[in-house]
């Protein structure tokens, strides 16, 4: 699913003969905490206490080289420590085990027919095809949604140029409004995202990732 308030999270399985399914990205394991297998958690959900209940099962997004690749994890306990969310997983009982799974992203299966349970969140297939409007004019259309560890991106096919697509960070600062009823989303991009700048101006423009998602710098290694 996708959310402009945090980032995008859902992907939909439309395989032939299977009911539509989606996976919701709900968190990332940031670092080991203490000696008993606890893991500090970066949240991608507005309802952590409802998501991380004992027995909840999550699919892992990890590199293929990770020993956790292709596996799932089950929540043993979720708690708040000094206002930080901390997660305990079944089978991880010490710091060494916790460190082996650090930077993994947690996904949970959800029925695509269910209404969105998070505010400002959408399925990928709901976003694809929406008109992209800038300063009151349609400048393109959403071609696909790319999910990256640091943030989610909308691939926008520009109007009148079928061969050119640009990647737009799906964050509130750049996509302040998604109007599903109107079939469009509003963008307020930084200078240089939709058009090339003269060389003297381009040198002064901050990179899109820094402008849109400075808080996600450490997520790139997930």
Secondary structure, DSSP 8 states (H G I E B T S, - for coil): -EESSS----EEE--TTS--EEEEEEEEEEEEETTTTEEEEEE--S-HHHHS-TT-EEEEE--TTSTTTT-EEEEEEEEEETTEEEEEETT--SHHHHHTTTT-EEEEEEETTS---STTEE-HHHHTT-EEEETTEEEEEEEEEEE-SS-EEEEEEETT-TT-EEEEE-STTT--EEETTTTEEE----TTSSS---HHHHTTS--HHHHHHGGGGGGGG-
